[in-house]
Amino acid sequence: MSQLATTMPVPPNNGAQSKRVFSLDNRFMPPLFITLILLVGNVSFGILESYQKTLLSIATSIVVELVLGRIFLHKWPHLASAYITGISVGILIRSPFFWPYALCSALAITSKYVLRINGRHIWNPSNFGISAMVFLAAESVATLSIQWGNNLGAMLVIWLLGSVIIWRLRRFHICATYVLSFIALAFLRTWITGDPLLSEISPITGPEYQLFIFFMITDPKTTVRSKKWQCVVACAVAVVEMVLRLDQSVYAPFYALFIVGPIALLIEMALSRKNISTPNLVKEAS
């Protein structure tokens, strides 16, 4: 028996293979869970303008991603990111027309390929598309607002699925920093405006903010690399948002991330170049 045990061939990396079979690639988790959120939200609360408009958003994102990926990168890109962008646009945009859904998705994906510095896009695609649309076409476009109200059941669905994604991506610290900063700044807004504290805190309990917190500010492609600076940037987004909210901006969170996100990435790139170039200069000088 012992000899049989010693001579039987053992498949290499058996445990690792099993783990791969029964675990989902992190790239597929956000698309899967945001689809569940959409289905639960729409079946329970009718959050979508229509399935057709959301499908148009998704189809436009995927087609533009495929075309631009072949043109700029000379390869077929992974479509998980395009799917998330399309479905985010389909959930967050509100319009009686079809064209804003297609245009918003096209703008979002195009920004990934055109607005690049050192090979890296600096805006979160869906944040770029939505911010551009509500700024340039405010008469035709709005964002998700009271369609879910503050229904606890809907919020629990988003919190549960969003938490699983963020746990797998190890980005809970970004969400926590932003939420704590928002609540702390609510005291300051109350002191400035004289409004009740609960009215200043209540926006963060809405579905728009939940999707913003779980799926937009945590985007791995458009956040700085250092965990400490990710928290600083999340706090900075909350501060800029507070200023915009005091100025009565309806779309304050989207505009705040639109402003702060790229600035943070550009600062990180500049510091990285400096750290790389200094040793080279010393080497050349010696």
GUVEX-236115 format. One record per atom (N, C-alpha, C): residue in three letters; y, x, z. Coordinates in steps of 0.1 Angstrom, whole numbers, padded with zeros to 4 digits, always signed. Example, Ala and Ser with C-alpha at 12.3 -4.5 7.8 and 13.67 -1.06 7.14 Angstrom:
// residues 2
ALA-0057+0132+0078 ALA-0045+0123+0078 ALA-0033+0132+0078 SER-0022+0128+0071 SER-0011+0137+0071 SER+0000+0129+0079 
//
This chain:
// residues 286
MET-0012+0008+0000 MET+0000+0000+0000 MET+0013+0009+0000 SER+0012+0019+0009 SER+0024+0028+0010 SER+0025+0036-0003 GLN+0014+0040-0010 GLN+0015+0047-0022 GLN+0021+0038-0033 LEU+0016+0025-0033 LEU+0022+0016-0043 LEU+0037+0015-0041 ALA+0040+0014-0028 ALA+0055+0013-0025 ALA+0063+0025-0030 THR+0056+0037-0029 THR+0064+0049-0033 THR+0064+0051-0048 THR+0054+0045-0056 THR+0053+0047-0070 THR+0059+0036-0078 MET+0062+0024-0072 MET+0068+0013-0079 MET+0082+0017-0084 PRO+0085+0015-0097 PRO+0099+0018-0101 PRO+0109+0008-0095 VAL+0119+0014-0090 VAL+0130+0006-0084 VAL+0142+0005-0094 PRO+0146-0007-0097 PRO+0157-0009-0107 PRO+0170-0002-0101 PRO+0176+0006-0109 PRO+0188+0013-0104 PRO+0199+0003-0100 ASN+0206+0006-0089 ASN+0218-0002-0085 ASN+0215-0017-0084 ASN+0203-0020-0079 ASN+0199-0034-0079 ASN+0209-0043-0071 GLY+0213-0038-0059 GLY+0223-0045-0051 GLY+0236-0047-0058 ALA+0240-0037-0065 ALA+0253-0038-0072 ALA+0252-0048-0084 GLN+0241-0048-0091 GLN+0239-0057-0102 GLN+0239-0072-0097 SER+0232-0074-0086 SER+0231-0087-0080 SER+0245-0092-0076 LYS+0253-0082-0070 LYS+0266-0086-0066 LYS+0275-0090-0077 ARG+0273-0082-0089 ARG+0281-0086-0100 ARG+0278-0099-0106 VAL+0265-0103-0106 VAL+0260-0116-0111 VAL+0266-0127-0103 PHE+0266-0126-0090 PHE+0270-0137-0081 PHE+0285-0136-0077 SER+0292-0127-0082 SER+0307-0126-0079 SER+0315-0128-0092 LEU+0326-0135-0090 LEU+0335-0137-0102 LEU+0345-0126-0103 ASP+0347-0122-0116 ASP+0358-0112-0118 ASP+0371-0118-0114 ASN+0379-0110-0107 ASN+0392-0114-0102 ASN+0401-0120-0113 ARG+0398-0115-0126 ARG+0407-0121-0137 ARG+0404-0135-0139 PHE+0392-0140-0135 PHE+0388-0154-0138 PHE+0391-0163-0127 MET+0394-0158-0115 MET+0396-0166-0103 MET+0409-0175-0104 PRO+0421-0168-0107 PRO+0433-0177-0108 PRO+0432-0188-0119 PRO+0426-0184-0131 PRO+0425-0195-0141 PRO+0416-0207-0136 LEU+0405-0203-0130 LEU+0396-0213-0125 LEU+0402-0222-0114 PHE+0409-0216-0105 PHE+0414-0224-0093 PHE+0427-0231-0097 ILE+0435-0226-0106 ILE+0447-0233-0110 ILE+0443-0245-0118 THR+0432-0244-0126 THR+0427-0256-0133 THR+0422-0266-0123 LEU+0416-0262-0113 LEU+0411-0272-0102 LEU+0423-0279-0096 ILE+0434-0271-0093 ILE+0446-0277-0088 ILE+0452-0287-0097 LEU+0452-0284-0110 LEU+0458-0293-0120 LEU+0450-0306-0120 LEU+0437-0305-0121 LEU+0428-0316-0122 LEU+0429-0325-0110 VAL+0428-0319-0098 VAL+0429-0327-0085 VAL+0443-0334-0084 GLY+0454-0326-0088 GLY+0467-0331-0087 GLY+0469-0343-0096 ASN+0464-0341-0108 ASN+0467-0352-0118 ASN+0459-0364-0116 VAL+0446-0362-0112 VAL+0437-0374-0110 VAL+0443-0381-0097 SER+0447-0374-0087 SER+0451-0381-0075 SER+0466-0386-0075 PHE+0475-0378-0082 PHE+0489-0381-0081 PHE+0496-0382-0094 GLY+0488-0380-0105 GLY+0495-0381-0118 GLY+0506-0371-0120 ILE+0504-0359-0117 ILE+0515-0349-0117 ILE+0520-0345-0131 LEU+0511-0346-0141 LEU+0514-0342-0155 LEU+0522-0352-0162 GLU+0531-0347-0171 GLU+0537-0356-0181 GLU+0526-0362-0190 SER+0517-0354-0194 SER+0506-0358-0202 SER+0496-0346-0204 TYR+0484-0350-0206 TYR+0474-0339-0209 TYR+0478-0332-0222 GLN+0483-0340-0232 GLN+0486-0334-0245 GLN+0497-0323-0244 LYS+0507-0325-0235 LYS+0517-0315-0234 LYS+0512-0303-0227 THR+0503-0305-0217 THR+0498-0293-0210 THR+0489-0285-0220 LEU+0481-0293-0227 LEU+0472-0286-0237 LEU+0480-0278-0248 LEU+0492-0284-0252 LEU+0500-0277-0261 LEU+0506-0264-0255 SER+0509-0265-0242 SER+0514-0253-0236 SER+0503-0242-0236 ILE+0491-0246-0232 ILE+0480-0236-0231 ILE+0477-0231-0245 ALA+0476-0239-0255 ALA+0473-0235-0269 ALA+0483-0226-0274 THR+0496-0229-0272 THR+0507-0220-0277 THR+0506-0206-0270 SER+0504-0206-0257 SER+0503-0193-0250 SER+0492-0185-0256 ILE+0480-0191-0258 ILE+0469-0183-0262 ILE+0471-0178-0277 VAL+0476-0187-0285 VAL+0478-0183-0299 VAL+0488-0171-0300 VAL+0500-0173-0293 VAL+0510-0163-0293 VAL+0504-0150-0287 GLU+0497-0151-0277 GLU+0491-0139-0271 GLU+0481-0132-0281 LEU+0473-0139-0288 LEU+0464-0133-0297 LEU+0472-0126-0309 VAL+0482-0133-0314 VAL+0489-0127-0325 VAL+0497-0115-0321 LEU+0504-0116-0310 LEU+0513-0104-0306 LEU+0504-0093-0300 GLY+0492-0096-0294 GLY+0483-0086-0290 GLY+0478-0077-0302 ARG+0475-0084-0313 ARG+0470-0077-0325 ARG+0482-0069-0331 ILE+0494-0075-0331 ILE+0505-0068-0337 ILE+0510-0056-0329 PHE+0512-0057-0316 PHE+0518-0047-0308 PHE+0507-0037-0302 LEU+0495-0042-0298 LEU+0486-0034-0292 LEU+0474-0030-0300 HIS+0473-0037-0312 HIS+0462-0035-0322 HIS+0448-0038-0316 LYS+0447-0048-0307 LYS+0435-0052-0301 LYS+0436-0067-0297 TRP+0424-0073-0295 TRP+0424-0087-0290 TRP+0426-0087-0275 PRO+0436-0092-0269 PRO+0439-0092-0255 PRO+0430-0101-0247 HIS+0428-0098-0234 HIS+0421-0107-0225 HIS+0430-0120-0223 LEU+0424-0132-0224 LEU+0432-0144-0224 LEU+0435-0151-0211 ALA+0430-0145-0200 ALA+0432-0151-0187 ALA+0447-0153-0184 SER+0454-0142-0186 SER+0469-0142-0183 SER+0476-0153-0192 ALA+0472-0154-0205 ALA+0479-0164-0213 ALA+0475-0178-0209 TYR+0463-0180-0204 TYR+0459-0193-0199 TYR+0466-0197-0187 ILE+0468-0188-0178 ILE+0476-0191-0165 ILE+0490-0194-0169 THR+0496-0186-0178 THR+0510-0189-0182 THR+0511-0203-0188 GLY+0502-0206-0197 GLY+0502-0220-0204 GLY+0500-0231-0194 ILE+0491-0230-0185 ILE+0488-0240-0175 ILE+0500-0241-0165 SER+0506-0230-0161 SER+0517-0230-0152 SER+0529-0237-0159 VAL+0532-0235-0171 VAL+0542-0241-0179 VAL+0539-0256-0179 GLY+0527-0260-0182 GLY+0523-0274-0183 GLY+0525-0281-0170 ILE+0523-0274-0158 ILE+0524-0281-0145 ILE+0539-0281-0141 LEU+0546-0270-0143 LEU+0559-0269-0137 LEU+0571-0274-0146 ILE+0569-0276-0159 ILE+0579-0281-0167 ILE+0579-0296-0168 ARG+0590-0302-0169 ARG+0591-0317-0171 ARG+0601-0319-0182 SER+0596-0327-0192 SER+0604-0330-0203 SER+0598-0342-0211 PRO+0606-0351-0216 PRO+0601-0362-0224 PRO+0597-0358-0238 PHE+0600-0346-0242 PHE+0597-0341-0255 PHE+0585-0331-0254 PHE+0580-0328-0266 PHE+0569-0319-0267 PHE+0574-0305-0269 TRP+0585-0303-0277 TRP+0589-0290-0281 TRP+0592-0280-0269 PRO+0597-0285-0257 PRO+0600-0275-0246 PRO+0587-0269-0241 TYR+0576-0276-0242 TYR+0563-0270-0237 TYR+0559-0258-0246 ALA+0560-0261-0259 ALA+0556-0250-0268 ALA+0566-0239-0268 LEU+0579-0242-0268 LEU+0589-0231-0268 LEU+0588-0223-0255 CYS+0587-0230-0244 CYS+0586-0223-0231 CYS+0574-0213-0230 SER+0562-0218-0235 SER+0551-0209-0235 SER+0553-0197-0245 ALA+0558-0200-0256 ALA+0561-0189-0266 ALA+0570-0179-0261 LEU+0581-0183-0254 LEU+0591-0174-0248 LEU+0584-0166-0237 ALA+0576-0172-0229 ALA+0570-0165-0218 ALA+0561-0154-0223 ILE+0552-0157-0233 ILE+0543-0147-0238 ILE+0550-0136-0246 THR+0560-0140-0254 THR+0568-0130-0262 THR+0575-0120-0253 SER+0579-0125-0241 SER+0586-0116-0232 SER+0577-0104-0227 LYS+0564-0107-0227 LYS+0554-0097-0223 LYS+0554-0085-0232 TYR+0556-0088-0245 TYR+0555-0078-0256 TYR+0568-0072-0260 VAL+0579-0080-0259 VAL+0592-0075-0264 VAL+0600-0068-0253 LEU+0600-0074-0241 LEU+0608-0069-0230 LEU+0600-0060-0222 ARG+0597-0048-0227 ARG+0589-0038-0220 ARG+0597-0025-0219 ILE+0594-0019-0208 ILE+0600-0005-0205 ILE+0588+0004-0200 ASN+0587+0015-0207 ASN+0576+0024-0204 ASN+0562+0017-0205 GLY+0561+0009-0215 GLY+0548+0002-0217 GLY+0545-0009-0207 ARG+0555-0013-0199 ARG+0552-0023-0189 ARG+0562-0035-0190 HIS+0557-0047-0190 HIS+0566-0058-0190 HIS+0572-0061-0176 ILE+0585-0064-0175 ILE+0592-0064-0163 ILE+0595-0078-0157 TRP+0592-0088-0165 TRP+0594-0102-0160 TRP+0580-0109-0159 ASN+0578-0116-0148 ASN+0566-0125-0148 ASN+0568-0135-0160 PRO+0558-0136-0169 PRO+0560-0144-0181 PRO+0564-0159-0179 SER+0557-0166-0170 SER+0560-0180-0168 SER+0573-0181-0161 ASN+0577-0172-0152 ASN+0590-0172-0146 ASN+0601-0170-0156 PHE+0599-0161-0165 PHE+0609-0159-0176 PHE+0610-0171-0185 GLY+0599-0177-0189 GLY+0600-0188-0198 GLY+0607-0200-0191 ILE+0603-0203-0179 ILE+0608-0215-0172 ILE+0623-0213-0169 SER+0626-0201-0164 SER+0641-0198-0161 SER+0649-0199-0174 ALA+0644-0194-0185 ALA+0652-0195-0197 ALA+0654-0209-0202 MET+0643-0217-0200 MET+0644-0231-0205 MET+0653-0240-0196 VAL+0652-0239-0183 VAL+0661-0247-0175 VAL+0675-0242-0175 PHE+0678-0230-0179 PHE+0691-0225-0181 PHE+0697-0229-0194 LEU+0689-0227-0205 LEU+0694-0229-0218 LEU+0693-0244-0223 ALA+0683-0251-0218 ALA+0681-0265-0222 ALA+0680-0274-0211 ALA+0690-0273-0202 ALA+0690-0281-0189 ALA+0690-0296-0192 GLU+0695-0301-0203 GLU+0696-0315-0206 GLU+0682-0321-0210 SER+0673-0312-0215 SER+0660-0316-0220 SER+0649-0312-0211 VAL+0651-0303-0201 VAL+0640-0298-0193 VAL+0644-0298-0178 ALA+0634-0301-0170 ALA+0635-0300-0156 ALA+0622-0293-0151 THR+0621-0291-0138 THR+0609-0286-0132 THR+0602-0296-0123 LEU+0589-0293-0120 LEU+0582-0302-0111 LEU+0590-0304-0098 SER+0591-0316-0093 SER+0599-0318-0081 SER+0592-0327-0071 ILE+0594-0340-0073 ILE+0589-0349-0062 ILE+0576-0356-0067 GLN+0570-0352-0078 GLN+0558-0359-0083 GLN+0547-0359-0073 TRP+0545-0348-0065 TRP+0535-0348-0055 TRP+0540-0352-0041 GLY+0554-0354-0041 GLY+0560-0356-0028 GLY+0557-0344-0019 ASN+0554-0347-0006 ASN+0549-0336+0003 ASN+0536-0341+0009 ASN+0528-0347+0000 ASN+0515-0353+0004 ASN+0506-0342+0010 LEU+0501-0344+0022 LEU+0494-0334+0029 LEU+0481-0330+0022 GLY+0474-0341+0016 GLY+0462-0338+0009 GLY+0464-0329-0003 ALA+0474-0331-0011 ALA+0477-0322-0022 ALA+0480-0308-0017 MET+0488-0307-0007 MET+0492-0294-0002 MET+0479-0287+0003 LEU+0470-0294+0010 LEU+0458-0287+0015 LEU+0450-0281+0003 VAL+0449-0289-0008 VAL+0442-0284-0020 VAL+0448-0271-0025 ILE+0462-0271-0026 ILE+0468-0259-0031 ILE+0467-0247-0021 TRP+0468-0250-0008 TRP+0467-0239+0002 TRP+0453-0233+0002 LEU+0443-0242+0001 LEU+0429-0237+0001 LEU+0426-0228-0011 LEU+0429-0234-0023 LEU+0426-0226-0035 LEU+0435-0214-0037 GLY+0447-0216-0033 GLY+0457-0205-0034 GLY+0453-0194-0025 SER+0448-0197-0013 SER+0445-0187-0003 SER+0433-0179-0007 VAL+0423-0186-0014 VAL+0411-0179-0019 VAL+0415-0168-0029 ILE+0424-0172-0038 ILE+0429-0163-0048 ILE+0436-0151-0042 ILE+0446-0154-0033 ILE+0454-0144-0027 ILE+0445-0134-0019 TRP+0435-0140-0012 TRP+0426-0132-0004 TRP+0419-0122-0013 ARG+0414-0127-0024 ARG+0407-0118-0033 ARG+0416-0107-0039 LEU+0428-0111-0042 LEU+0438-0101-0048 LEU+0445-0093-0037 ARG+0442-0096-0024 ARG+0448-0088-0013 ARG+0463-0088-0013 ARG+0469-0100-0015 ARG+0483-0102-0016 ARG+0489-0112-0006 PHE+0482-0114+0005 PHE+0486-0123+0015 PHE+0500-0119+0021 HIS+0501-0106+0022 HIS+0514-0101+0028 HIS+0526-0105+0020 ILE+0525-0106+0007 ILE+0536-0110-0001 ILE+0540-0125+0002 CYS+0530-0133+0002 CYS+0532-0148+0005 CYS+0538-0149+0019 ALA+0532-0142+0029 ALA+0536-0143+0043 ALA+0551-0139+0044 THR+0554-0128+0038 THR+0568-0122+0039 THR+0578-0132+0033 TYR+0574-0138+0022 TYR+0584-0147+0016 TYR+0586-0160+0024 VAL+0575-0165+0029 VAL+0575-0177+0037 VAL+0583-0175+0050 LEU+0580-0164+0057 LEU+0587-0161+0069 LEU+0602-0158+0067 SER+0605-0152+0056 SER+0619-0149+0052 SER+0626-0162+0049 PHE+0620-0171+0042 PHE+0626-0184+0038 PHE+0629-0192+0051 ILE+0620-0192+0060 ILE+0622-0200+0073 ILE+0633-0193+0081 ALA+0633-0180+0082 ALA+0643-0173+0090 ALA+0657-0176+0084 LEU+0658-0175+0071 LEU+0671-0177+0064 LEU+0675-0192+0065 ALA+0665-0201+0067 ALA+0669-0215+0069 ALA+0678-0217+0081 PHE+0676-0209+0091 PHE+0685-0210+0103 PHE+0699-0206+0099 LEU+0700-0195+0091 LEU+0713-0190+0086 LEU+0720-0201+0077 ARG+0712-0207+0069 ARG+0718-0218+0060 ARG+0723-0229+0068 THR+0715-0233+0079 THR+0719-0244+0087 THR+0732-0241+0094 TRP+0733-0228+0099 TRP+0745-0224+0106 TRP+0757-0224+0096 ILE+0755-0221+0083 ILE+0766-0220+0074 ILE+0770-0234+0069 THR+0760-0242+0066 THR+0763-0255+0060 THR+0764-0267+0070 GLY+0758-0265+0082 GLY+0758-0276+0091 GLY+0747-0286+0089 ASP+0739-0284+0079 ASP+0728-0293+0076 ASP+0717-0292+0086 PRO+0709-0303+0088 PRO+0697-0302+0098 PRO+0687-0291+0094 LEU+0682-0284+0104 LEU+0672-0273+0101 LEU+0661-0278+0093 LEU+0655-0290+0096 LEU+0643-0294+0089 LEU+0646-0297+0074 SER+0658-0301+0071 SER+0662-0303+0057 SER+0663-0290+0049 GLU+0666-0279+0056 GLU+0666-0266+0050 GLU+0652-0260+0048 ILE+0643-0264+0057 ILE+0629-0258+0057 ILE+0620-0266+0047 SER+0623-0279+0046 SER+0614-0288+0039 SER+0611-0285+0025 PRO+0620-0279+0017 PRO+0617-0276+0003 PRO+0604-0267+0002 ILE+0602-0258+0011 ILE+0591-0249+0010 ILE+0577-0256+0011 THR+0577-0268+0016 THR+0565-0276+0018 THR+0561-0284+0005 GLY+0570-0283-0005 GLY+0567-0290-0017 GLY+0558-0283-0027 PRO+0552-0290-0036 PRO+0542-0283-0045 PRO+0548-0273-0054 GLU+0560-0275-0058 GLU+0567-0265-0067 GLU+0567-0251-0060 TYR+0571-0251-0047 TYR+0572-0239-0039 TYR+0558-0233-0037 GLN+0548-0241-0035 GLN+0534-0236-0033 GLN+0529-0229-0045 LEU+0531-0235-0057 LEU+0527-0228-0069 LEU+0535-0215-0071 PHE+0548-0216-0068 PHE+0557-0204-0069 PHE+0552-0193-0060 ILE+0548-0196-0048 ILE+0544-0186-0038 ILE+0530-0180-0041 PHE+0521-0189-0045 PHE+0507-0184-0047 PHE+0505-0177-0061 PHE+0512-0183-0071 PHE+0509-0178-0085 PHE+0520-0171-0092 MET+0532-0170-0087 MET+0543-0164-0094 MET+0547-0151-0087 ILE+0551-0151-0075 ILE+0557-0139-0069 ILE+0546-0129-0066 THR+0533-0133-0067 THR+0522-0124-0064 THR+0516-0118-0076 ASP+0521-0120-0088 ASP+0516-0115-0101 ASP+0514-0100-0100 PRO+0502-0095-0101 PRO+0500-0080-0099 PRO+0506-0072-0110 LYS+0508-0078-0122 LYS+0514-0071-0133 LYS+0529-0068-0132 THR+0536-0077-0124 THR+0551-0076-0123 THR+0556-0074-0109 THR+0547-0069-0100 THR+0552-0065-0087 THR+0551-0050-0085 VAL+0559-0045-0076 VAL+0558-0031-0074 VAL+0545-0027-0067 ARG+0542-0014-0067 ARG+0528-0010-0063 ARG+0527-0009-0048 SER+0537-0004-0041 SER+0536-0001-0027 SER+0536-0014-0019 LYS+0527-0015-0010 LYS+0525-0027-0002 LYS+0538-0030+0006 LYS+0544-0019+0012 LYS+0556-0020+0020 LYS+0567-0025+0011 TRP+0569-0020-0001 TRP+0580-0024-0010 TRP+0577-0038-0016 GLN+0565-0042-0017 GLN+0562-0056-0021 GLN+0568-0066-0011 CYS+0566-0062+0002 CYS+0572-0071+0013 CYS+0587-0071+0012 VAL+0593-0059+0009 VAL+0608-0058+0008 VAL+0613-0067-0004 VAL+0606-0066-0015 VAL+0610-0074-0027 VAL+0608-0089-0024 ALA+0598-0093-0017 ALA+0596-0107-0014 ALA+0607-0112-0005 CYS+0611-0104+0005 CYS+0623-0107+0013 CYS+0636-0108+0005 ALA+0637-0098-0004 ALA+0649-0098-0013 ALA+0650-0111-0022 VAL+0639-0115-0027 VAL+0638-0128-0034 VAL+0643-0140-0026 ALA+0638-0140-0013 ALA+0643-0151-0004 ALA+0658-0150-0002 VAL+0663-0138+0000 VAL+0677-0137+0002 VAL+0686-0141-0009 VAL+0682-0137-0022 VAL+0689-0141-0034 VAL+0688-0156-0036 GLU+0676-0161-0033 GLU+0674-0176-0034 GLU+0683-0183-0024 MET+0685-0178-0012 MET+0694-0185-0003 MET+0708-0185-0008 VAL+0713-0174-0014 VAL+0726-0174-0020 VAL+0727-0184-0031 LEU+0717-0185-0039 LEU+0718-0195-0050 LEU+0717-0209-0045 ARG+0709-0211-0034 ARG+0708-0225-0029 ARG+0721-0229-0022 LEU+0728-0219-0016 LEU+0741-0222-0011 LEU+0751-0226-0022 ASP+0749-0221-0034 ASP+0757-0224-0046 ASP+0752-0237-0053 GLN+0743-0244-0046 GLN+0738-0257-0051 GLN+0729-0255-0064 SER+0723-0244-0065 SER+0714-0242-0077 SER+0701-0249-0075 VAL+0697-0258-0084 VAL+0685-0266-0083 VAL+0673-0257-0084 TYR+0674-0247-0093 TYR+0662-0238-0096 TYR+0663-0225-0090 ALA+0668-0224-0077 ALA+0670-0212-0070 ALA+0658-0202-0070 PRO+0646-0207-0066 PRO+0635-0198-0065 PRO+0632-0191-0078 PHE+0632-0198-0089 PHE+0629-0192-0103 PHE+0640-0182-0106 TYR+0653-0185-0105 TYR+0663-0176-0108 TYR+0663-0164-0099 ALA+0660-0166-0086 ALA+0659-0154-0077 ALA+0649-0144-0081 LEU+0637-0149-0085 LEU+0626-0140-0089 LEU+0630-0134-0103 PHE+0637-0141-0111 PHE+0641-0136-0124 PHE+0650-0125-0123 ILE+0659-0125-0112 ILE+0669-0114-0110 ILE+0663-0103-0103 VAL+0655-0105-0092 VAL+0651-0095-0083 VAL+0639-0087-0089 GLY+0629-0094-0095 GLY+0617-0088-0099 GLY+0619-0076-0108 PRO+0626-0078-0120 PRO+0628-0067-0129 PRO+0636-0055-0122 ILE+0646-0058-0114 ILE+0654-0048-0108 ILE+0645-0039-0099 ALA+0636-0046-0092 ALA+0626-0038-0083 ALA+0617-0029-0091 LEU+0612-0034-0103 LEU+0604-0026-0111 LEU+0611-0015-0117 LEU+0623-0017-0122 LEU+0631-0006-0128 LEU+0634+0005-0117 ILE+0637+0001-0105 ILE+0639+0011-0094 ILE+0627+0019-0092 GLU+0615+0012-0092 GLU+0602+0019-0090 GLU+0600+0029-0101 MET+0602+0025-0113 MET+0600+0034-0125 MET+0609+0046-0124 ALA+0622+0044-0120 ALA+0631+0055-0119 ALA+0627+0065-0109 LEU+0623+0060-0097 LEU+0618+0068-0086 LEU+0605+0076-0090 SER+0597+0069-0098 SER+0584+0076-0102 SER+0587+0087-0112 ARG+0596+0084-0121 ARG+0600+0095-0131 ARG+0606+0107-0123 LYS+0614+0104-0113 LYS+0620+0115-0105 LYS+0609+0123-0098 ASN+0600+0117-0092 ASN+0589+0123-0085 ASN+0581+0132-0094 ILE+0579+0127-0107 ILE+0571+0134-0116 ILE+0578+0146-0122 SER+0591+0144-0125 SER+0598+0154-0132 SER+0602+0166-0123 THR+0604+0163-0110 THR+0608+0174-0101 THR+0598+0186-0101 PRO+0585+0183-0098 PRO+0576+0194-0099 PRO+0575+0201-0112 ASN+0577+0194-0123 ASN+0577+0200-0136 ASN+0588+0209-0138 LEU+0600+0205-0133 LEU+0612+0214-0134 LEU+0610+0227-0126 VAL+0604+0225-0114 VAL+0602+0237-0105 VAL+0592+0246-0112 LYS+0582+0240-0119 LYS+0572+0249-0125 LYS+0578+0256-0137 GLU+0587+0249-0145 GLU+0593+0255-0156 GLU+0603+0266-0151 ALA+0610+0264-0140 ALA+0619+0273-0135 ALA+0612+0286-0131 SER+0600+0285-0125 SER+0593+0296-0120 SER+0587+0304-0131 
//
